[in-house]
C-alpha cells in the first residue's frame, strides 16, 4: 500500500510506500501547519482518502 499527501493547491507533499494493513506510523513532523489531503492506494486503486489539519 502507498499513501500520498497533498497540500490544498494539489502539490504532492509526502509519499509513503510499503505500508501494511493495520497501524502504520507516518512522520509528518517537518510539514508546515495547514490543511492536507491524503490518498491511500493499494495495487493502483484508491482504497481511502480524506483530509487532516496540522496545528
Biopython code that builds the backbone (N, CA, C, O; Angstrom):
import numpy as np
from Bio.PDB.StructureBuilder import StructureBuilder

atoms = [
    (1, "UNK", "N", (0.841, -1.184, 0.000)),
    (1, "UNK", "CA", (0.000, 0.000, 0.000)),
    (1, "UNK", "C", (0.880, 1.239, 0.000)),
    (1, "UNK", "O", (2.036, 1.209, 0.422)),
    (2, "UNK", "N", (0.312, 2.302, -0.474)),
    (2, "UNK", "CA", (1.020, 3.575, -0.532)),
    (2, "UNK", "C", (0.078, 4.693, -0.111)),
    (2, "UNK", "O", (-1.109, 4.666, -0.437)),
    (3, "UNK", "N", (0.606, 5.677, 0.614)),
    (3, "UNK", "CA", (-0.163, 6.850, 0.987)),
    (3, "UNK", "C", (0.542, 8.079, 0.440)),
    (3, "UNK", "O", (1.755, 8.230, 0.588)),
    (4, "UNK", "N", (-0.232, 8.961, -0.197)),
    (4, "UNK", "CA", (0.308, 10.203, -0.738)),
    (4, "UNK", "C", (-0.440, 11.353, -0.079)),
    (4, "UNK", "O", (-1.666, 11.322, 0.031)),
    (5, "UNK", "N", (0.299, 12.367, 0.358)),
    (5, "UNK", "CA", (-0.283, 13.548, 0.995)),
    (5, "UNK", "C", (-0.071, 14.752, 0.087)),
    (5, "UNK", "O", (1.013, 14.938, -0.465)),
    (6, "UNK", "N", (-1.118, 15.572, -0.067)),
    (6, "UNK", "CA", (-1.087, 16.758, -0.919)),
    (6, "UNK", "C", (-1.456, 17.989, -0.116)),
    (6, "UNK", "O", (-2.196, 17.901, 0.864)),
    (7, "UNK", "N", (-0.930, 19.163, -0.538)),
    (7, "UNK", "CA", (-1.385, 20.411, 0.077)),
    (7, "UNK", "C", (-2.677, 20.839, -0.611)),
    (7, "UNK", "O", (-3.136, 20.163, -1.533)),
    (8, "UNK", "N", (-3.261, 21.934, -0.184)),
    (8, "UNK", "CA", (-4.549, 22.367, -0.722)),
    (8, "UNK", "C", (-4.461, 22.889, -2.153)),
    (8, "UNK", "O", (-5.488, 23.093, -2.800)),
    (9, "UNK", "N", (-3.238, 23.108, -2.654)),
    (9, "UNK", "CA", (-3.061, 23.501, -4.048)),
    (9, "UNK", "C", (-2.858, 22.281, -4.953)),
    (9, "UNK", "O", (-2.663, 22.428, -6.159)),
    (10, "UNK", "N", (-2.903, 21.080, -4.371)),
    (10, "UNK", "CA", (-2.766, 19.852, -5.145)),
    (10, "UNK", "C", (-1.336, 19.389, -5.353)),
    (10, "UNK", "O", (-1.097, 18.454, -6.116)),
    (11, "UNK", "N", (-0.377, 20.028, -4.686)),
    (11, "UNK", "CA", (1.026, 19.625, -4.810)),
    (11, "UNK", "C", (1.329, 18.485, -3.854)),
    (11, "UNK", "O", (0.915, 18.507, -2.695)),
    (12, "UNK", "N", (2.057, 17.486, -4.347)),
    (12, "UNK", "CA", (2.431, 16.358, -3.505)),
    (12, "UNK", "C", (3.398, 16.834, -2.437)),
    (12, "UNK", "O", (4.402, 17.476, -2.744)),
    (13, "UNK", "N", (3.097, 16.518, -1.180)),
    (13, "UNK", "CA", (3.920, 16.920, -0.045)),
    (13, "UNK", "C", (4.808, 15.761, 0.393)),
    (13, "UNK", "O", (6.017, 15.925, 0.557)),
    (14, "UNK", "N", (4.206, 14.595, 0.579)),
    (14, "UNK", "CA", (4.947, 13.414, 1.027)),
    (14, "UNK", "C", (4.293, 12.169, 0.462)),
    (14, "UNK", "O", (3.100, 12.144, 0.162)),
    (15, "UNK", "N", (5.106, 11.144, 0.328)),
    (15, "UNK", "CA", (4.618, 9.858, -0.136)),
    (15, "UNK", "C", (5.224, 8.782, 0.756)),
    (15, "UNK", "O", (6.410, 8.831, 1.084)),
    (16, "UNK", "N", (4.407, 7.816, 1.145)),
    (16, "UNK", "CA", (4.856, 6.713, 1.989)),
    (16, "UNK", "C", (4.487, 5.416, 1.293)),
    (16, "UNK", "O", (3.327, 5.215, 0.935)),
    (17, "UNK", "N", (5.455, 4.537, 1.098)),
    (17, "UNK", "CA", (5.176, 3.267, 0.448)),
    (17, "UNK", "C", (5.467, 2.122, 1.404)),
    (17, "UNK", "O", (5.971, 2.328, 2.508)),
    (18, "UNK", "N", (5.147, 0.932, 0.971)),
    (18, "UNK", "CA", (5.360, -0.285, 1.756)),
    (18, "UNK", "C", (4.582, -0.280, 3.070)),
    (18, "UNK", "O", (5.038, -0.840, 4.066)),
    (19, "UNK", "N", (3.414, 0.348, 3.070)),
    (19, "UNK", "CA", (2.562, 0.307, 4.260)),
    (19, "UNK", "C", (1.871, -1.048, 4.321)),
    (19, "UNK", "O", (1.644, -1.680, 3.289)),
    (20, "UNK", "N", (1.542, -1.486, 5.504)),
    (20, "UNK", "CA", (0.840, -2.749, 5.693)),
    (20, "UNK", "C", (-0.539, -2.471, 6.274)),
    (20, "UNK", "O", (-0.765, -1.430, 6.890)),
    (21, "UNK", "N", (-1.451, -3.404, 6.073)),
    (21, "UNK", "CA", (-2.785, -3.230, 6.650)),
    (21, "UNK", "C", (-2.673, -3.228, 8.162)),
    (21, "UNK", "O", (-1.956, -4.044, 8.740)),
    (22, "UNK", "N", (-3.373, -2.322, 8.791)),
    (22, "UNK", "CA", (-3.311, -2.177, 10.235)),
    (22, "UNK", "C", (-2.812, -0.797, 10.605)),
    (22, "UNK", "O", (-3.178, 0.185, 9.961)),
    (23, "UNK", "N", (-1.989, -0.705, 11.624)),
    (23, "UNK", "CA", (-1.494, 0.573, 12.113)),
    (23, "UNK", "C", (-0.099, 0.837, 11.560)),
    (23, "UNK", "O", (0.781, -0.020, 11.641)),
    (24, "UNK", "N", (0.097, 2.032, 10.996)),
    (24, "UNK", "CA", (1.391, 2.469, 10.476)),
    (24, "UNK", "C", (1.709, 3.825, 11.083)),
    (24, "UNK", "O", (0.807, 4.629, 11.319)),
    (25, "UNK", "N", (2.981, 4.084, 11.336)),
    (25, "UNK", "CA", (3.421, 5.373, 11.860)),
    (25, "UNK", "C", (3.833, 6.252, 10.686)),
    (25, "UNK", "O", (4.702, 5.871, 9.901)),
    (26, "UNK", "N", (3.218, 7.418, 10.558)),
    (26, "UNK", "CA", (3.511, 8.364, 9.484)),
    (26, "UNK", "C", (4.151, 9.596, 10.117)),
    (26, "UNK", "O", (3.530, 10.256, 10.950)),
    (27, "UNK", "N", (5.389, 9.910, 9.730)),
    (27, "UNK", "CA", (6.112, 11.048, 10.292)),
    (27, "UNK", "C", (5.825, 12.292, 9.456)),
    (27, "UNK", "O", (6.285, 12.402, 8.319)),
    (28, "UNK", "N", (5.066, 13.226, 10.021)),
    (28, "UNK", "CA", (4.753, 14.485, 9.343)),
    (28, "UNK", "C", (5.304, 15.662, 10.149)),
    (28, "UNK", "O", (4.792, 16.778, 10.059)),
    (29, "UNK", "N", (6.349, 15.403, 10.934)),
    (29, "UNK", "CA", (6.920, 16.405, 11.816)),
    (29, "UNK", "C", (7.400, 17.644, 11.068)),
    (29, "UNK", "O", (7.174, 18.763, 11.528)),
    (30, "UNK", "N", (8.058, 17.468, 9.925)),
    (30, "UNK", "CA", (8.655, 18.602, 9.216)),
    (30, "UNK", "C", (7.712, 19.259, 8.209)),
    (30, "UNK", "O", (8.157, 20.067, 7.393)),
    (31, "UNK", "N", (6.435, 18.933, 8.249)),
    (31, "UNK", "CA", (5.446, 19.542, 7.355)),
    (31, "UNK", "C", (4.870, 20.775, 8.043)),
    (31, "UNK", "O", (4.516, 20.709, 9.221)),
    (32, "UNK", "N", (4.769, 21.898, 7.333)),
    (32, "UNK", "CA", (4.225, 23.124, 7.951)),
    (32, "UNK", "C", (2.764, 22.968, 8.374)),
    (32, "UNK", "O", (2.058, 22.085, 7.888)),
    (33, "UNK", "N", (2.325, 23.829, 9.275)),
    (33, "UNK", "CA", (0.928, 23.842, 9.691)),
    (33, "UNK", "C", (0.048, 24.099, 8.480)),
    (33, "UNK", "O", (0.416, 24.855, 7.581)),
    (34, "UNK", "N", (-1.119, 23.465, 8.465)),
    (34, "UNK", "CA", (-2.044, 23.671, 7.360)),
    (34, "UNK", "C", (-3.015, 22.518, 7.219)),
    (34, "UNK", "O", (-3.071, 21.622, 8.062)),
    (35, "UNK", "N", (-3.781, 22.555, 6.136)),
    (35, "UNK", "CA", (-4.757, 21.523, 5.807)),
    (35, "UNK", "C", (-4.190, 20.686, 4.668)),
    (35, "UNK", "O", (-3.667, 21.225, 3.692)),
    (36, "UNK", "N", (-4.296, 19.376, 4.797)),
    (36, "UNK", "CA", (-3.728, 18.463, 3.813)),
    (36, "UNK", "C", (-4.750, 17.418, 3.399)),
    (36, "UNK", "O", (-5.637, 17.053, 4.170)),
    (37, "UNK", "N", (-4.612, 16.947, 2.178)),
    (37, "UNK", "CA", (-5.419, 15.860, 1.655)),
    (37, "UNK", "C", (-4.547, 14.620, 1.575)),
    (37, "UNK", "O", (-3.349, 14.731, 1.313)),
    (38, "UNK", "N", (-5.122, 13.434, 1.796)),
    (38, "UNK", "CA", (-4.353, 12.210, 1.689)),
    (38, "UNK", "C", (-5.131, 11.199, 0.853)),
    (38, "UNK", "O", (-6.359, 11.235, 0.772)),
    (39, "UNK", "N", (-4.373, 10.300, 0.237)),
    (39, "UNK", "CA", (-4.962, 9.255, -0.593)),
    (39, "UNK", "C", (-4.214, 7.963, -0.306)),
    (39, "UNK", "O", (-2.984, 7.940, -0.332)),
    (40, "UNK", "N", (-4.939, 6.895, -0.035)),
    (40, "UNK", "CA", (-4.357, 5.592, 0.240)),
    (40, "UNK", "C", (-4.641, 4.685, -0.945)),
    (40, "UNK", "O", (-5.795, 4.502, -1.332)),
    (41, "UNK", "N", (-3.583, 4.115, -1.523)),
    (41, "UNK", "CA", (-3.712, 3.273, -2.709)),
    (41, "UNK", "C", (-3.199, 1.867, -2.433)),
    (41, "UNK", "O", (-2.234, 1.669, -1.695)),
    (42, "UNK", "N", (-3.864, 0.907, -3.039)),
    (42, "UNK", "CA", (-3.423, -0.483, -2.975)),
    (42, "UNK", "C", (-3.582, -1.084, -4.359)),
    (42, "UNK", "O", (-4.681, -1.116, -4.912)),
    (43, "UNK", "N", (-2.470, -1.561, -4.916)),
    (43, "UNK", "CA", (-2.447, -2.158, -6.252)),
    (43, "UNK", "C", (-3.060, -1.217, -7.295)),
    (43, "UNK", "O", (-3.811, -1.655, -8.167)),
    (44, "UNK", "N", (-2.737, 0.072, -7.201)),
    (44, "UNK", "CA", (-3.197, 1.059, -8.174)),
    (44, "UNK", "C", (-4.620, 1.558, -7.981)),
    (44, "UNK", "O", (-5.082, 2.389, -8.763)),
    (45, "UNK", "N", (-5.324, 1.082, -6.974)),
    (45, "UNK", "CA", (-6.693, 1.523, -6.714)),
    (45, "UNK", "C", (-6.736, 2.348, -5.437)),
    (45, "UNK", "O", (-6.053, 2.026, -4.465)),
    (46, "UNK", "N", (-7.525, 3.397, -5.433)),
    (46, "UNK", "CA", (-7.704, 4.223, -4.233)),
    (46, "UNK", "C", (-8.640, 3.482, -3.285)),
    (46, "UNK", "O", (-9.778, 3.171, -3.638)),
    (47, "UNK", "N", (-8.150, 3.200, -2.075)),
    (47, "UNK", "CA", (-8.979, 2.488, -1.100)),
    (47, "UNK", "C", (-9.367, 3.387, 0.075)),
    (47, "UNK", "O", (-10.114, 2.961, 0.956)),
    (48, "UNK", "N", (-8.874, 4.612, 0.097)),
    (48, "UNK", "CA", (-9.243, 5.563, 1.139)),
    (48, "UNK", "C", (-8.712, 6.937, 0.820)),
    (48, "UNK", "O", (-7.698, 7.082, 0.138)),
    (49, "UNK", "N", (-9.403, 7.946, 1.316)),
    (49, "UNK", "CA", (-8.939, 9.312, 1.144)),
    (49, "UNK", "C", (-9.563, 10.176, 2.219)),
    (49, "UNK", "O", (-10.520, 9.771, 2.878)),
    (50, "UNK", "N", (-9.019, 11.366, 2.392)),
    (50, "UNK", "CA", (-9.557, 12.273, 3.403)),
    (50, "UNK", "C", (-8.704, 13.497, 3.550)),
    (50, "UNK", "O", (-7.846, 13.776, 2.713)),
    (51, "UNK", "N", (-8.938, 14.229, 4.614)),
    (51, "UNK", "CA", (-8.114, 15.405, 4.884)),
    (51, "UNK", "C", (-7.792, 15.460, 6.355)),
    (51, "UNK", "O", (-8.487, 14.856, 7.172)),
    (52, "UNK", "N", (-6.741, 16.180, 6.699)),
    (52, "UNK", "CA", (-6.323, 16.346, 8.086)),
    (52, "UNK", "C", (-5.715, 17.718, 8.250)),
    (52, "UNK", "O", (-5.286, 18.343, 7.280)),
    (53, "UNK", "N", (-5.681, 18.179, 9.480)),
    (53, "UNK", "CA", (-5.170, 19.509, 9.808)),
    (53, "UNK", "C", (-3.983, 19.360, 10.736)),
    (53, "UNK", "O", (-4.065, 18.677, 11.756)),
    (54, "UNK", "N", (-2.877, 20.002, 10.382)),
    (54, "UNK", "CA", (-1.729, 20.057, 11.287)),
    (54, "UNK", "C", (-1.785, 21.415, 11.970)),
    (54, "UNK", "O", (-1.804, 22.450, 11.304)),
    (55, "UNK", "N", (-1.812, 21.412, 13.286)),
    (55, "UNK", "CA", (-1.905, 22.652, 14.059)),
    (55, "UNK", "C", (-0.595, 23.008, 14.680)),
    (55, "UNK", "O", (-0.494, 24.025, 15.367)),
]
sb = StructureBuilder()
sb.init_structure("model")
sb.init_model(0)
sb.init_chain("A")
sb.init_seg("    ")
for serial, (resi, resn, name, xyz) in enumerate(atoms, 1):
    if name == "N":
        sb.init_residue(resn, " ", resi, " ")
    sb.init_atom(name, np.array(xyz, "f"), 0.0, 1.0, " ", f" {name:<3s}", serial, name[0])
structure = sb.get_structure()
